[in-house]
Amino acid sequence: MASSRLAPSLLALALALALAGCAGGDGDGLTREQGPGLVLERADLPAVFEQFDGGKQGRVDQVFPRDDPARFDRVDGWKARFRRSGSQRTRGPLVVESLADLFRGSDGAGDDLAAYRDSLERGGGGVGAGARVLEDPEVGDESLAVATVQTGPPPVRFFTVAWRHDNATASVTVNGFQVTLADAVSLARKQERRMTKAAAAG
């Protein structure tokens, strides 16, 4: 009889633990081990590009108000930067930056995306001034796009797409003389596919 009375309590405890897991803890969503694969890789870009920076993010990679490495229960972050030679007549990006940040839960990632908007609207990250928030590029669970211009002559144009994927945020920034939002969105979707594949793999 004692064991039969105990069984419902154990069942309730198991259910409570399962529901707690669904709320977003260490074991949910993307993981630290998957982190290096959440940014763009050399194969995602045309052959003319070379990678000149990569690995884990450092202080220099984080701009106010996203400059606290522990913000919003952040776990870690990764980066990849690429460049190609070109001129004022070169169409497409000359430099590409890909970032990914991992958080303990989706709420932290949502807060970080809001901080992204604040930073980009301020012209943060050395991406020029006169920031314009553009139409939602519809990448990941929620996203935003911002255009800025670094005065020349000639002017250098920057486009950033930032988004949230479950418990992670990511961004792609491109710059060049004849670069467009479509260039940034195309690369952002390639990075998002990497994140989706990682999430499916568990």
CYANA upper distance limits for C-alpha pairs under 8 A (distance plus 0.5 A):
  1 MET  CA      5 ARG  CA      6.79
  2 ALA  CA      6 LEU  CA      6.70
  3 SER  CA      7 ALA  CA      6.71
  4 SER  CA      8 PRO  CA      8.08
  5 ARG  CA      9 SER  CA      8.03
  6 LEU  CA     10 LEU  CA      6.89
  7 ALA  CA     11 LEU  CA      6.67
  8 PRO  CA     12 ALA  CA      6.58
  9 SER  CA     13 LEU  CA      6.67
 10 LEU  CA     14 ALA  CA      6.66
 11 LEU  CA     15 LEU  CA      6.68
 12 ALA  CA     16 ALA  CA      6.62
 13 LEU  CA     17 LEU  CA      6.72
 14 ALA  CA     18 ALA  CA      6.70
 15 LEU  CA     19 LEU  CA      6.68
 16 ALA  CA     20 ALA  CA      6.58
 17 LEU  CA     21 GLY  CA      6.72
 18 ALA  CA     22 CYS  CA      7.00
 19 LEU  CA     23 ALA  CA      7.08
 20 ALA  CA     24 GLY  CA      7.91
 20 ALA  CA     25 GLY  CA      8.41
 21 GLY  CA     25 GLY  CA      6.57
 21 GLY  CA     27 GLY  CA      7.97
 21 GLY  CA     28 ASP  CA      7.68
 22 CYS  CA     28 ASP  CA      7.90
 24 GLY  CA     28 ASP  CA      6.13
 24 GLY  CA     29 GLY  CA      8.40
 24 GLY  CA    104 ARG  CA      7.51
 24 GLY  CA    105 GLY  CA      5.36
 24 GLY  CA    106 SER  CA      7.41
 25 GLY  CA    104 ARG  CA      6.30
 25 GLY  CA    105 GLY  CA      6.48
 26 ASP  CA    104 ARG  CA      5.98
 26 ASP  CA    105 GLY  CA      8.02
 27 GLY  CA     31 THR  CA      8.03
 28 ASP  CA    104 ARG  CA      8.25
 28 ASP  CA    105 GLY  CA      7.73
 28 ASP  CA    167 ASN  CA      8.43
 29 GLY  CA    105 GLY  CA      8.14
 29 GLY  CA    166 ASP  CA      6.74
 29 GLY  CA    167 ASN  CA      6.37
 29 GLY  CA    199 ALA  CA      7.13
 29 GLY  CA    202 GLY  CA      8.40
 30 LEU  CA     34 GLN  CA      7.23
 30 LEU  CA     35 GLY  CA      8.35
 30 LEU  CA    102 LEU  CA      7.91
 30 LEU  CA    166 ASP  CA      8.06
 30 LEU  CA    167 ASN  CA      7.01
 30 LEU  CA    168 ALA  CA      7.63
 30 LEU  CA    198 ALA  CA      7.70
 30 LEU  CA    199 ALA  CA      6.26
 30 LEU  CA    202 GLY  CA      7.87
 31 THR  CA     35 GLY  CA      7.14
 31 THR  CA    102 LEU  CA      7.97
 32 ARG  CA     75 VAL  CA      7.77
 32 ARG  CA     76 ASP  CA      7.50
 32 ARG  CA    102 LEU  CA      7.66
 34 GLN  CA     38 LEU  CA      7.28
 34 GLN  CA    198 ALA  CA      7.15
 35 GLY  CA     39 VAL  CA      8.35
 35 GLY  CA     76 ASP  CA      8.41
 35 GLY  CA     77 GLY  CA      7.70
 35 GLY  CA     78 TRP  CA      7.16
 35 GLY  CA    100 ALA  CA      8.09
 35 GLY  CA    102 LEU  CA      7.95
 36 PRO  CA     55 GLY  CA      7.51
 36 PRO  CA     56 LYS  CA      8.36
 36 PRO  CA     78 TRP  CA      6.71
 37 GLY  CA     41 GLU  CA      8.49
 37 GLY  CA    194 ARG  CA      7.53
 37 GLY  CA    195 MET  CA      8.25
 37 GLY  CA    198 ALA  CA      8.23
 38 LEU  CA     78 TRP  CA      8.27
 38 LEU  CA    100 ALA  CA      6.74
 38 LEU  CA    191 GLN  CA      7.28
 38 LEU  CA    192 GLU  CA      8.48
 38 LEU  CA    194 ARG  CA      6.47
 38 LEU  CA    195 MET  CA      5.92
 38 LEU  CA    198 ALA  CA      8.16
 39 VAL  CA     78 TRP  CA      7.49
 39 VAL  CA     79 LYS  CA      6.89
 39 VAL  CA     80 ALA  CA      6.90
 39 VAL  CA     98 SER  CA      6.18
 39 VAL  CA     99 LEU  CA      6.46
 39 VAL  CA    100 ALA  CA      6.55
 39 VAL  CA    170 ALA  CA      8.38
 39 VAL  CA    191 GLN  CA      6.46
 39 VAL  CA    194 ARG  CA      8.08
 40 LEU  CA     44 ASP  CA      6.76
 40 LEU  CA     80 ALA  CA      6.96
 40 LEU  CA     98 SER  CA      6.47
 40 LEU  CA    187 LEU  CA      8.47
 40 LEU  CA    190 LYS  CA      7.96
 40 LEU  CA    191 GLN  CA      6.01
 40 LEU  CA    194 ARG  CA      8.47
 41 GLU  CA     45 LEU  CA      8.02
 41 GLU  CA     80 ALA  CA      7.77
 42 ARG  CA     49 PHE  CA      8.10
 42 ARG  CA     50 GLU  CA      7.67
 42 ARG  CA     51 GLN  CA      7.14
 42 ARG  CA     82 PHE  CA      8.38
 43 ALA  CA     47 ALA  CA      8.35
 44 ASP  CA    187 LEU  CA      8.22
 44 ASP  CA    190 LYS  CA      7.61
 45 LEU  CA     49 PHE  CA      7.14
 48 VAL  CA     84 ARG  CA      6.47
 49 PHE  CA     82 PHE  CA      6.57
 49 PHE  CA     83 ARG  CA      5.79
 49 PHE  CA     84 ARG  CA      5.21
 50 GLU  CA     82 PHE  CA      5.87
 50 GLU  CA     83 ARG  CA      6.06
 50 GLU  CA     84 ARG  CA      6.90
 51 GLN  CA     80 ALA  CA      7.75
 51 GLN  CA     81 ARG  CA      6.24
 51 GLN  CA     82 PHE  CA      4.71
 51 GLN  CA     83 ARG  CA      7.01
 52 PHE  CA     80 ALA  CA      8.45
 52 PHE  CA     81 ARG  CA      6.40
 52 PHE  CA     82 PHE  CA      6.21
 52 PHE  CA     83 ARG  CA      7.66
 53 ASP  CA     79 LYS  CA      7.98
 53 ASP  CA     80 ALA  CA      6.14
 53 ASP  CA     81 ARG  CA      5.51
 53 ASP  CA     82 PHE  CA      7.63
 54 GLY  CA     78 TRP  CA      7.86
 54 GLY  CA     79 LYS  CA      5.62
 54 GLY  CA     80 ALA  CA      4.73
 54 GLY  CA     81 ARG  CA      6.78
 55 GLY  CA     78 TRP  CA      6.09
 55 GLY  CA     79 LYS  CA      6.13
 55 GLY  CA     80 ALA  CA      7.30
 56 LYS  CA     76 ASP  CA      8.22
 56 LYS  CA     77 GLY  CA      6.29
 56 LYS  CA     78 TRP  CA      4.74
 56 LYS  CA     79 LYS  CA      6.55
 57 GLN  CA     61 ASP  CA      6.34
 57 GLN  CA     62 GLN  CA      8.27
 57 GLN  CA     76 ASP  CA      8.41
 57 GLN  CA     77 GLY  CA      5.88
 57 GLN  CA     78 TRP  CA      5.48
 57 GLN  CA     79 LYS  CA      6.30
 58 GLY  CA     62 GLN  CA      7.68
 59 ARG  CA     67 ASP  CA      7.45
 59 ARG  CA     69 PRO  CA      8.08
 62 GLN  CA     66 ARG  CA      6.26
 62 GLN  CA     67 ASP  CA      5.11
 62 GLN  CA     68 ASP  CA      8.11
 62 GLN  CA     69 PRO  CA      8.45
 62 GLN  CA    125 GLY  CA      8.24
 63 VAL  CA     67 ASP  CA      5.34
 63 VAL  CA    119 SER  CA      7.61
 63 VAL  CA    124 GLY  CA      6.91
 63 VAL  CA    125 GLY  CA      6.30
 64 PHE  CA    119 SER  CA      6.77
 64 PHE  CA    124 GLY  CA      7.81
 65 PRO  CA    115 ALA  CA      6.61
 65 PRO  CA    116 TYR  CA      8.38
 65 PRO  CA    118 ASP  CA      7.87
 65 PRO  CA    119 SER  CA      6.67
 66 ARG  CA     71 ARG  CA      7.74
 66 ARG  CA    112 ASP  CA      7.76
 66 ARG  CA    115 ALA  CA      6.78
 66 ARG  CA    116 TYR  CA      7.64
 66 ARG  CA    119 SER  CA      7.96
 67 ASP  CA     71 ARG  CA      8.46
 69 PRO  CA     74 ARG  CA      7.23
 69 PRO  CA     76 ASP  CA      8.19
 70 ALA  CA     74 ARG  CA      5.64
 70 ALA  CA     75 VAL  CA      7.82
 71 ARG  CA    112 ASP  CA      8.42
 72 PHE  CA    103 PHE  CA      7.67
 72 PHE  CA    108 GLY  CA      5.15
 72 PHE  CA    109 ALA  CA      7.87
 72 PHE  CA    111 ASP  CA      7.34
 72 PHE  CA    112 ASP  CA      7.51
 73 ASP  CA    103 PHE  CA      6.19
 73 ASP  CA    104 ARG  CA      6.29
 73 ASP  CA    105 GLY  CA      8.32
 73 ASP  CA    108 GLY  CA      6.72
 74 ARG  CA    101 ASP  CA      7.77
 74 ARG  CA    102 LEU  CA      6.40
 74 ARG  CA    103 PHE  CA      4.72
 74 ARG  CA    104 ARG  CA      6.88
 74 ARG  CA    108 GLY  CA      7.73
 75 VAL  CA    101 ASP  CA      8.11
 75 VAL  CA    102 LEU  CA      5.88
 75 VAL  CA    103 PHE  CA      5.60
 75 VAL  CA    104 ARG  CA      6.93
 76 ASP  CA    101 ASP  CA      6.44
 76 ASP  CA    102 LEU  CA      5.97
 76 ASP  CA    103 PHE  CA      7.87
 77 GLY  CA     99 LEU  CA      7.91
 77 GLY  CA    100 ALA  CA      6.07
 77 GLY  CA    101 ASP  CA      4.66
 77 GLY  CA    102 LEU  CA      6.56
 78 TRP  CA     99 LEU  CA      6.33
 78 TRP  CA    100 ALA  CA      5.84
 78 TRP  CA    101 ASP  CA      7.01
 79 LYS  CA     97 GLU  CA      7.94
 79 LYS  CA     98 SER  CA      6.17
 79 LYS  CA     99 LEU  CA      5.03
 79 LYS  CA    100 ALA  CA      7.03
 80 ALA  CA     97 GLU  CA      6.49
 80 ALA  CA     98 SER  CA      5.64
 80 ALA  CA     99 LEU  CA      7.08
 81 ARG  CA     95 VAL  CA      7.86
 81 ARG  CA     96 VAL  CA      6.15
 81 ARG  CA     97 GLU  CA      4.99
 81 ARG  CA     98 SER  CA      6.71
 82 PHE  CA     95 VAL  CA      6.18
 82 PHE  CA     96 VAL  CA      5.62
 82 PHE  CA     97 GLU  CA      7.05
 83 ARG  CA     94 LEU  CA      6.08
 83 ARG  CA     95 VAL  CA      4.88
 83 ARG  CA     96 VAL  CA      6.85
 84 ARG  CA     94 LEU  CA      5.83
 84 ARG  CA     95 VAL  CA      7.16
 85 SER  CA     94 LEU  CA      7.26
 86 GLY  CA     90 THR  CA      6.04
 86 GLY  CA     94 LEU  CA      7.14
 87 SER  CA    177 PHE  CA      8.22
 88 GLN  CA    154 PRO  CA      8.21
 88 GLN  CA    176 GLY  CA      8.46
 88 GLN  CA    177 PHE  CA      5.90
 88 GLN  CA    178 GLN  CA      7.69
 89 ARG  CA    177 PHE  CA      7.77
 89 ARG  CA    178 GLN  CA      7.52
 90 THR  CA    177 PHE  CA      7.66
 90 THR  CA    178 GLN  CA      6.98
 91 ARG  CA    176 GLY  CA      8.43
 91 ARG  CA    177 PHE  CA      7.95
 91 ARG  CA    178 GLN  CA      5.45
 91 ARG  CA    179 VAL  CA      6.69
 92 GLY  CA    176 GLY  CA      7.21
 92 GLY  CA    177 PHE  CA      8.43
 92 GLY  CA    178 GLN  CA      6.30
 92 GLY  CA    179 VAL  CA      5.00
 92 GLY  CA    180 THR  CA      7.56
 92 GLY  CA    183 ASP  CA      7.12
 93 PRO  CA    174 VAL  CA      6.07
 93 PRO  CA    175 ASN  CA      5.77
 93 PRO  CA    176 GLY  CA      5.48
 93 PRO  CA    177 PHE  CA      8.39
 93 PRO  CA    178 GLN  CA      7.95
 93 PRO  CA    179 VAL  CA      5.93
 93 PRO  CA    183 ASP  CA      7.67
 94 LEU  CA    174 VAL  CA      7.86
 94 LEU  CA    175 ASN  CA      6.47
 94 LEU  CA    176 GLY  CA      5.56
 95 VAL  CA    174 VAL  CA      6.22
 95 VAL  CA    175 ASN  CA      6.03
 95 VAL  CA    176 GLY  CA      7.42
 96 VAL  CA    172 VAL  CA      7.54
 96 VAL  CA    173 THR  CA      6.30
 96 VAL  CA    174 VAL  CA      5.13
 96 VAL  CA    175 ASN  CA      7.35
 97 GLU  CA    171 SER  CA      8.38
 97 GLU  CA    172 VAL  CA      6.05
 97 GLU  CA    173 THR  CA      5.58
 97 GLU  CA    174 VAL  CA      6.95
 98 SER  CA    170 ALA  CA      7.94
 98 SER  CA    171 SER  CA      6.29
 98 SER  CA    172 VAL  CA      5.16
 98 SER  CA    173 THR  CA      7.19
 99 LEU  CA    170 ALA  CA      5.86
 99 LEU  CA    171 SER  CA      5.76
 99 LEU  CA    172 VAL  CA      7.12
100 ALA  CA    168 ALA  CA      7.41
100 ALA  CA    169 THR  CA      6.19
100 ALA  CA    170 ALA  CA      4.71
100 ALA  CA    171 SER  CA      7.15
101 ASP  CA    168 ALA  CA      5.99
101 ASP  CA    169 THR  CA      5.75
101 ASP  CA    170 ALA  CA      6.78
102 LEU  CA    109 ALA  CA      7.91
102 LEU  CA    167 ASN  CA      6.73
102 LEU  CA    168 ALA  CA      4.94
102 LEU  CA    169 THR  CA      7.17
103 PHE  CA    108 GLY  CA      6.41
103 PHE  CA    109 ALA  CA      6.42
103 PHE  CA    167 ASN  CA      5.87
103 PHE  CA    168 ALA  CA      6.29
104 ARG  CA    108 GLY  CA      7.49
104 ARG  CA    167 ASN  CA      7.05
105 GLY  CA    109 ALA  CA      7.23
105 GLY  CA    166 ASP  CA      8.14
105 GLY  CA    167 ASN  CA      5.36
106 SER  CA    110 GLY  CA      6.60
106 SER  CA    166 ASP  CA      5.70
106 SER  CA    167 ASN  CA      4.44
106 SER  CA    168 ALA  CA      7.53
107 ASP  CA    111 ASP  CA      6.80
107 ASP  CA    167 ASN  CA      7.85
108 GLY  CA    112 ASP  CA      6.70
108 GLY  CA    167 ASN  CA      7.64
109 ALA  CA    113 LEU  CA      6.77
109 ALA  CA    164 ARG  CA      6.85
109 ALA  CA    166 ASP  CA      7.85
109 ALA  CA    167 ASN  CA      5.80
109 ALA  CA    168 ALA  CA      5.85
109 ALA  CA    169 THR  CA      6.21
110 GLY  CA    114 ALA  CA      6.96
110 GLY  CA    164 ARG  CA      7.14
110 GLY  CA    169 THR  CA      8.38
111 ASP  CA    115 ALA  CA      6.83
112 ASP  CA    116 TYR  CA      6.64
112 ASP  CA    169 THR  CA      7.55
113 LEU  CA    117 ARG  CA      6.96
113 LEU  CA    143 SER  CA      8.28
113 LEU  CA    162 ALA  CA      7.65
113 LEU  CA    163 TRP  CA      7.01
113 LEU  CA    164 ARG  CA      7.04
113 LEU  CA    169 THR  CA      7.06
114 ALA  CA    118 ASP  CA      6.99
115 ALA  CA    119 SER  CA      6.61
116 TYR  CA    120 LEU  CA      6.53
116 TYR  CA    162 ALA  CA      7.71
117 ARG  CA    121 GLU  CA      6.47
117 ARG  CA    144 LEU  CA      7.93
118 ASP  CA    122 ARG  CA      6.87
119 SER  CA    123 GLY  CA      7.03
119 SER  CA    124 GLY  CA      5.50
119 SER  CA    125 GLY  CA      8.15
120 LEU  CA    124 GLY  CA      5.66
120 LEU  CA    125 GLY  CA      7.99
120 LEU  CA    131 ALA  CA      7.47
120 LEU  CA    146 VAL  CA      7.27
121 GLU  CA    131 ALA  CA      5.85
121 GLU  CA    132 ARG  CA      7.68
121 GLU  CA    133 VAL  CA      7.84
121 GLU  CA    146 VAL  CA      8.00
122 ARG  CA    129 ALA  CA      8.02
122 ARG  CA    131 ALA  CA      7.53
123 GLY  CA    127 VAL  CA      6.35
123 GLY  CA    128 GLY  CA      6.12
123 GLY  CA    129 ALA  CA      5.53
123 GLY  CA    130 GLY  CA      7.58
123 GLY  CA    131 ALA  CA      6.40
123 GLY  CA    148 THR  CA      7.58
124 GLY  CA    128 GLY  CA      8.17
127 VAL  CA    148 THR  CA      6.88
127 VAL  CA    149 VAL  CA      7.69
127 VAL  CA    150 GLN  CA      7.30
127 VAL  CA    158 PHE  CA      6.72
128 GLY  CA    148 THR  CA      6.05
128 GLY  CA    149 VAL  CA      5.59
128 GLY  CA    150 GLN  CA      4.75
128 GLY  CA    151 THR  CA      7.96
128 GLY  CA    158 PHE  CA      8.04
129 ALA  CA    148 THR  CA      6.09
129 ALA  CA    149 VAL  CA      6.28
129 ALA  CA    150 GLN  CA      6.82
130 GLY  CA    148 THR  CA      6.19
130 GLY  CA    149 VAL  CA      7.08
131 ALA  CA    146 VAL  CA      6.93
131 ALA  CA    147 ALA  CA      6.10
131 ALA  CA    148 THR  CA      5.09
131 ALA  CA    149 VAL  CA      8.01
132 ARG  CA    146 VAL  CA      5.97
132 ARG  CA    147 ALA  CA      5.65
132 ARG  CA    148 THR  CA      6.94
133 VAL  CA    144 LEU  CA      8.02
133 VAL  CA    145 ALA  CA      6.45
133 VAL  CA    146 VAL  CA      4.98
133 VAL  CA    147 ALA  CA      7.04
134 LEU  CA    144 LEU  CA      7.80
134 LEU  CA    145 ALA  CA      5.77
134 LEU  CA    146 VAL  CA      6.03
134 LEU  CA    147 ALA  CA      7.55
135 GLU  CA    144 LEU  CA      7.86
135 GLU  CA    145 ALA  CA      7.23
136 ASP  CA    143 SER  CA      6.71
136 ASP  CA    144 LEU  CA      5.61
136 ASP  CA    145 ALA  CA      6.73
137 PRO  CA    143 SER  CA      7.04
137 PRO  CA    144 LEU  CA      6.83
137 PRO  CA    145 ALA  CA      6.97
137 PRO  CA    161 VAL  CA      7.95
137 PRO  CA    185 VAL  CA      7.27
138 GLU  CA    142 GLU  CA      7.20
138 GLU  CA    143 SER  CA      6.46
138 GLU  CA    144 LEU  CA      8.26
139 VAL  CA    143 SER  CA      6.20
139 VAL  CA    163 TRP  CA      6.80
139 VAL  CA    185 VAL  CA      8.49
139 VAL  CA    188 ALA  CA      7.79
139 VAL  CA    189 ARG  CA      6.96
139 VAL  CA    192 GLU  CA      7.64
140 GLY  CA    163 TRP  CA      6.52
140 GLY  CA    164 ARG  CA      6.35
140 GLY  CA    165 HIS  CA      5.74
140 GLY  CA    192 GLU  CA      6.95
141 ASP  CA    163 TRP  CA      7.64
141 ASP  CA    164 ARG  CA      6.08
141 ASP  CA    165 HIS  CA      5.95
141 ASP  CA    166 ASP  CA      7.42
142 GLU  CA    163 TRP  CA      6.09
142 GLU  CA    164 ARG  CA      6.04
142 GLU  CA    165 HIS  CA      8.11
143 SER  CA    161 VAL  CA      7.69
143 SER  CA    162 ALA  CA      6.12
143 SER  CA    163 TRP  CA      4.48
143 SER  CA    164 ARG  CA      6.90
144 LEU  CA    161 VAL  CA      6.35
144 LEU  CA    162 ALA  CA      6.01
144 LEU  CA    163 TRP  CA      6.86
145 ALA  CA    159 PHE  CA      7.68
145 ALA  CA    160 THR  CA      6.06
145 ALA  CA    161 VAL  CA      4.94
145 ALA  CA    162 ALA  CA      6.89
146 VAL  CA    159 PHE  CA      6.33
146 VAL  CA    160 THR  CA      5.81
146 VAL  CA    161 VAL  CA      7.18
147 ALA  CA    157 ARG  CA      7.95
147 ALA  CA    158 PHE  CA      6.21
147 ALA  CA    159 PHE  CA      5.10
147 ALA  CA    160 THR  CA      7.01
147 ALA  CA    181 LEU  CA      8.28
148 THR  CA    157 ARG  CA      6.64
148 THR  CA    158 PHE  CA      5.68
148 THR  CA    159 PHE  CA      7.04
149 VAL  CA    155 PRO  CA      6.96
149 VAL  CA    156 VAL  CA      6.27
149 VAL  CA    157 ARG  CA      5.16
149 VAL  CA    158 PHE  CA      6.49
150 GLN  CA    155 PRO  CA      6.10
150 GLN  CA    156 VAL  CA      5.58
150 GLN  CA    157 ARG  CA      6.88
150 GLN  CA    158 PHE  CA      8.24
151 THR  CA    155 PRO  CA      5.11
151 THR  CA    156 VAL  CA      7.09
152 GLY  CA    156 VAL  CA      7.13
154 PRO  CA    177 PHE  CA      8.07
155 PRO  CA    177 PHE  CA      7.25
156 VAL  CA    175 ASN  CA      7.18
156 VAL  CA    176 GLY  CA      6.01
156 VAL  CA    177 PHE  CA      5.59
157 ARG  CA    175 ASN  CA      5.93
157 ARG  CA    176 GLY  CA      6.08
157 ARG  CA    177 PHE  CA      6.44
157 ARG  CA    178 GLN  CA      7.95
157 ARG  CA    179 VAL  CA      7.16
158 PHE  CA    173 THR  CA      7.34
158 PHE  CA    174 VAL  CA      6.18
158 PHE  CA    175 ASN  CA      4.89
158 PHE  CA    176 GLY  CA      7.42
158 PHE  CA    179 VAL  CA      8.16
159 PHE  CA    173 THR  CA      6.09
159 PHE  CA    174 VAL  CA      5.99
159 PHE  CA    175 ASN  CA      7.04
159 PHE  CA    180 THR  CA      7.59
159 PHE  CA    181 LEU  CA      6.30
159 PHE  CA    184 ALA  CA      6.80
160 THR  CA    171 SER  CA      7.30
160 THR  CA    172 VAL  CA      6.12
160 THR  CA    173 THR  CA      4.73
160 THR  CA    174 VAL  CA      7.08
160 THR  CA    181 LEU  CA      8.41
160 THR  CA    184 ALA  CA      7.09
161 VAL  CA    171 SER  CA      5.96
161 VAL  CA    172 VAL  CA      5.90
161 VAL  CA    173 THR  CA      7.02
161 VAL  CA    184 ALA  CA      6.95
161 VAL  CA    185 VAL  CA      7.05
161 VAL  CA    188 ALA  CA      7.20
162 ALA  CA    169 THR  CA      7.75
162 ALA  CA    170 ALA  CA      6.16
162 ALA  CA    171 SER  CA      4.61
162 ALA  CA    172 VAL  CA      7.08
163 TRP  CA    169 THR  CA      6.14
163 TRP  CA    170 ALA  CA      6.02
163 TRP  CA    171 SER  CA      6.85
164 ARG  CA    168 ALA  CA      6.25
164 ARG  CA    169 THR  CA      4.85
164 ARG  CA    170 ALA  CA      6.90
165 HIS  CA    169 THR  CA      6.54
165 HIS  CA    170 ALA  CA      8.22
165 HIS  CA    192 GLU  CA      8.26
165 HIS  CA    195 MET  CA      7.89
171 SER  CA    188 ALA  CA      7.46
172 VAL  CA    184 ALA  CA      6.82
172 VAL  CA    187 LEU  CA      7.49
172 VAL  CA    188 ALA  CA      6.17
173 THR  CA    184 ALA  CA      6.98
174 VAL  CA    179 VAL  CA      8.04
174 VAL  CA    183 ASP  CA      8.01
174 VAL  CA    184 ALA  CA      6.43
175 ASN  CA    179 VAL  CA      6.90
179 VAL  CA    183 ASP  CA      7.17
180 THR  CA    184 ALA  CA      7.55
181 LEU  CA    185 VAL  CA      6.69
182 ALA  CA    186 SER  CA      6.49
183 ASP  CA    187 LEU  CA      7.08
184 ALA  CA    188 ALA  CA      6.56
185 VAL  CA    189 ARG  CA      6.62
186 SER  CA    190 LYS  CA      7.04
187 LEU  CA    191 GLN  CA      6.83
188 ALA  CA    192 GLU  CA      6.57
189 ARG  CA    193 ARG  CA      6.62
190 LYS  CA    194 ARG  CA      7.08
191 GLN  CA    195 MET  CA      6.99
192 GLU  CA    196 THR  CA      6.63
193 ARG  CA    197 LYS  CA      6.57
194 ARG  CA    198 ALA  CA      6.69
195 MET  CA    199 ALA  CA      6.66
196 THR  CA    200 ALA  CA      6.70
197 LYS  CA    201 ALA  CA      6.72
198 ALA  CA    202 GLY  CA      6.90
